[in-house]
Amino acid sequence: MSSVAAPKYKADGSSAMTESDSSKDVWDKSKIAFTSVTERRVKPIEEAAEVGQWKHALKECEKCQKKAEKSDRFLALKALVLAHQQDEKLRERGRVEALQLARREPVPTNQRAIDLLVDTFDELSLTDESNKLWQRAISQSDNKDLAFSHMWKCIAKDNWLEAQKSLASFKKAFPKERQYEFWNVVMCFLVHLDPSVDEKQRALFGTLAYRMLVKLAEAVPTQQDQLLALGKSIVTAEELYFLVYVYLDGGYAEEAVQLLSGPKFDENSIIGKQDPQLRSELLLKALTKAETWDKAFSICIELLKQPEHVEDDRVWDILLTAEAKANTNRQTDLEALLADYTAESRPHNRSAFVARMKHLRSRAGASDQGNGGLLSLCKAYFSQHQAKPFVFTDLLPILSSLDRGDQELFRKFLCTQQSAPNGRQHTNEALMIFDRCIESPSSNVRVPLRRAREAAELYDVAHKGGLKATNVVILAALDLCHSSVVSDKVEYILRAIVLLELGREQDPDAFHLSVLLIECYVKLGAFSQALGRFAKLSIKNLQMESVAHLILSRISSIHPQEAVNEEFALDPIEALDAGIDVITRGTGSLEGTIRMGLQNGSYSQIINTVELKASSRTSMQRWLYAIETNKIMRLNNKLPDLIAEPPRGRFADLRDYSFLYRLTEGDDKVHEYLRGGPKSGGSFTKAMLFVDNVANFLIFELAADANLAQTTYGRIKEQAAPLLKELANTREWKKEMTKAETMLLACALLLRQVIVQVGGQGSLDPEAGEARQPITEINRIVADAIGCFKRKINSEAAKATDSGDHQSLGGTTKIPVWEFLHESYSWLEVCQTLALFLEWMRQQKKQKQKQGKRGKKVAKKGDKNGQPAQEDKDEIVDGEKMDAQLRDWIAREIHPALSDEEASDVHRTSELISSLHSEIRECALQMIDSLSPEDVVVGRLVDVVFAKGDKGRENEKDKEKAELRAEEGWNEMMQRVYGEEDSQEMELVEKVCRNVVKSWVEAVEGILQIKVKPE
């Protein structure tokens, strides 16, 4: 790499040759030749270092040194090579030489030499020395490229504090380059946003950025033709964006509103005209945050006079909020404005109509007038947008507030609407959606069943007429799923799957339909089918970012083995890795964005990038996917990875649910039901991280990996108290976990108690009282689980109920729904962790026996009299308090303790593990028996889809006659629409049922593959 001397720069940064420069031409040429020689000499060393051949690189260094090579580049390279040697003396020599070179006077300014020294300091964990070296090199050199290089490196690492220091040196070296003034403000604010910086320092830099921006804003002249040079005042719309952002972040929203409304930055100013849309967005944000509603009302009135804001929903929403919260009564003014903008003489304004309907709805509770006008508005709005998909989304909250009389009038109005495309078909769809939206929630399964049947019939009419009616089949499936919610019977989900698959045949690119189909397959326990549909989503580039969490959440407790679909097989580990890669790759791709933002003056781009990187780095999904990966690795008896520590603050929840199809609150409940388990949050993530660390500690100890074992031991020792505090301060933490997961957490906390006692206090006797108490609690938890699985094995008990994980379909005694799979795999994880613990205890006992046989004297902690030292006493007391708090918390929150319970030991634990594993396997074997022979089971499922007599339940006394009639109506509809023998539809129904059965068998066989090895 060439190291030609950099040209000197004038004060403004431009190059300038002096007389002394011209006199050094000869020296410069000789220096180039000298550099070429250095390049040739160090090349073999660098090539060896690149492939990790450090011993060979050291030999090349010795050869080079014999040639009297003394360049900074060589000296830095030699220090790096020494630092990578295994011999500690050579490593120490590398440290000394690196420090000598970095602290030398004059300081090295060769770019390559500095990079090599930084690499050396990174290898030796001397990061502070790297920063000192850069600062000295920049301060003693007028090499602009060197200064820029350091700043870009700092920015790439999000080290805003060091980047700000680099900019400070820029200002000194190049005082006439005004852009660095504003860059300095940006860096100060980015330091303020950095959570890794001390709180006081963050506040200081935030205040500093604000005050510098105040001066820049004050420097803007009122005479618009007198703008100052860049850096001395705000001169661009992007700088204005940054100013407002800092103001709003610091709580100066009112000041921001004053600036944006004043002559310097209003719509008529030069800066305001640069980007009117950006300025308007800033003004609306500032108005919302400032909450000065009287002023907000007046400003919104003025904004609506501008054509670009007439149909801006945000302006209308702020206007309504301002009228409701203003100190002065502006109702008359608002109503006159709304009436004017929704008059027939004006072009139709959707935003104004929605605003007026919202206002009349809010006034309906305060007075008896307004309902008539509200109904008229609804009719006018529907007439204008009846063919648009958003029409009922906008009308739903309004229509639901009308009284029964007005709702009936609107229904009659819908019956008269035939002018839309597709005529009667469109009207029927509108009537169906309307009835669905205004119908009160019902716990009677007949209601959603009736709606589903009507929607399926309507879909069939549309299909035969050559029309697409994808939304109708989605609504039919949602109503069937709602029937499952009400009745707790998954047979309705199977029917929903069949309808969705039939709809997908007609519209394979329907995204909402495919997503709902994935949810249904997951809930039904047919994971490989869910995976197949996920892989075929039409927007493949977005599926990992949006829909993946519906598939990958808790995948370890549903399908930890390879999933086989009709066309492909997929490893869940690969899917999880892909999910993590999407998050981390997105963060990595943003590194150059900030650099471009500074160079182009795009400060909005910088802020958006920093926020996105911060949220990606603390994304909950990163840890959730890593946890699931480790769970799968352990279940398959593979070595897990050490997961990074969670962020100090809150997780960023980037999971998206907005793409789920919904019209009513009932639809939200359906999606929640189909999710399969509660929505995991921060408490769940931290709890499962603790469980992960406990299991990993045992594995790393047994694998004799001292470093990883020590790291995980430190984590489980220190994290228990903060975790308990976190859960105690989160009232609804249990709503994030299943029962099996809370038991898993309880076992991990109890194991931690024994592990810390053994590791910290040297109590290796498993029969000791301190160890027996938590082990007794664990044994009780496992014994209760054995009882639960025994009840599942009891065929009569399984037939007597159809709730939770006890489910049957069409005479099939049992089917493996999501709950069954999750509970089975979760308890297998408990068994594996306890088996590891027993093996670890046995290892500890053997080590103690060996020490006794060899007659080794073990050094005792404490004073000279053998008594515990004061710090050890304090630690023991703190540990005892922690153990007592832990037992109390588990008894109160998870598993009540029995005071008269006889203490038990690890031998009993071993027996219980074996027993629980056997019961889980027996349940799985019984499940496989009920799923064979395949053709018979498929026939039963087809009967369930068509509701043919509901075999196996005909004698149920609790089945209402009304529900039987609803089933008969469903059967008649299905027979009429899809029941023709040898039809394509009938073949598809049979194919779907067969795929579901195969997926079930695959999932249950996975349970039998899990190996548990107790003591």
Number of C-alpha atoms within 10 A of each C-alpha: 13 12 17 13 12 14 14 17 16 15 14 12 17 11 12 11 11 9 7 8 13 10 10 10 11 9 11 15 12 11 15 15 14 13 18 14 12 21 16 11 19 21 14 16 25 20 13 17 19 11 9 13 16 21 16 15 25 22 13 20 24 12 14 19 15 9 9 8 17 11 16 22 25 24 20 26 29 27 28 29 27 26 27 21 17 11 11 12 12 16 19 16 15 26 21 14 20 26 20 11 20 26 15 11 9 11 19 25 22 19 18 18 21 25 17 22 29 24 20 27 23 15 14 16 11 15 14 11 18 20 17 13 21 24 17 17 23 23 17 13 16 21 20 17 12 18 23 16 14 22 22 18 14 18 20 18 11 19 19 23 21 21 25 23 16 24 20 16 16 22 16 11 23 18 16 15 17 16 17 19 21 22 19 22 23 24 23 25 27 24 26 25 20 17 14 11 15 12 11 10 13 21 17 15 20 22 17 16 25 21 14 18 25 16 13 20 20 15 15 18 15 14 11 14 9 9 17 14 12 15 19 19 23 28 20 17 23 21 23 25 19 23 24 26 19 21 23 20 15 14 12 17 24 17 16 25 26 15 18 22 14 14 17 21 23 19 20 14 18 19 22 21 16 16 14 17 14 16 23 19 14 20 24 18 19 25 24 17 17 19 17 18 21 17 14 25 25 14 19 22 16 11 18 18 10 10 9 12 17 17 17 16 15 16 24 24 16 21 23 20 17 23 22 17 16 18 11 10 12 16 14 10 11 18 14 10 15 19 13 13 21 21 12 10 8 9 9 16 15 19 19 22 21 22 19 24 27 19 21 22 19 15 14 16 12 10 9 9 12 17 20 12 13 23 20 14 18 20 17 16 20 20 16 13 14 21 15 9 10 10 17 19 13 17 19 16 16 19 22 15 17 19 10 12 9 17 18 12 12 19 15 12 14 19 13 10 17 14 12 14 11 13 11 15 19 19 21 17 18 21 18 17 20 20 14 17 21 17 12 10 13 13 13 13 19 19 17 25 24 19 21 26 23 17 25 23 20 19 25 20 15 19 15 9 11 10 14 15 21 19 19 23 26 26 25 27 31 27 28 29 32 28 27 23 20 16 16 15 20 25 23 25 27 27 24 28 26 23 21 24 21 20 24 18 12 16 16 15 14 16 18 17 23 24 20 22 25 27 24 30 25 24 22 24 27 26 29 28 25 27 24 19 17 22 15 14 19 15 11 11 9 12 17 23 16 15 19 20 21 22 21 23 20 22 23 26 24 30 26 24 23 16 21 18 18 9 6 11 13 16 13 22 22 12 18 26 14 16 22 21 14 16 20 16 13 14 18 11 10 16 19 13 17 22 17 14 16 17 12 11 18 20 23 17 18 21 20 13 19 20 13 14 21 17 17 22 17 19 22 23 25 23 21 24 24 22 25 22 24 22 26 21 18 20 25 15 14 12 14 20 15 18 16 10 10 18 13 9 8 11 22 17 14 15 15 13 12 8 11 16 19 18 15 16 10 17 18 15 15 21 20 15 18 25 20 23 19 14 13 18 18 20 22 22 20 22 25 23 24 22 24 26 24 25 26 26 28 24 24 22 19 16 12 11 12 12 11 18 22 13 14 23 23 14 17 24 17 11 16 20 14 11 15 18 10 16 18 13 11 12 9 11 18 18 15 18 22 20 15 17 21 21 22 22 23 25 25 25 25 21 23 24 25 23 25 17 19 18 13 14 14 13 16 19 15 20 15 11 12 17 22 18 20 24 25 21 24 26 23 19 20 22 16 12 19 21 13 14 20 16 14 22 20 11 12 11 13 18 18 11 13 17 14 13 19 20 23 23 24 23 17 21 19 27 26 29 25 24 21 23 23 25 21 23 23 24 23 23 22 24 26 23 28 26 21 23 24 21 18 19 21 16 14 16 14 12 12 14 12 11 12 12 8 8 9 9 8 8 7 11 13 14 10 9 7 10 12 15 14 11 10 15 13 12 14 16 12 12 18 15 11 15 22 11 14 20 20 15 16 21 15 11 13 16 18 14 16 10 6 6 10 8 14 18 19 22 11 12 24 18 13 22 26 16 16 24 24 14 22 25 21 17 24 26 17 18 21 20 14 18 22 14 10 14 14 12 20 25 15 20 27 23 18 22 27 22 24 18 15 20 15 14 14 10 8 9 8 6 11 11 10 12 15 16 12 20 21 17 16 23 21 16 18 19 16 11 15 18 17 13 10 8 10 11 18 18 14 16 23 18 15 20 24 19 17 24 23 18 23 25 22 20 26 26 17 19 24 15 12 19 14 21 16 20 19
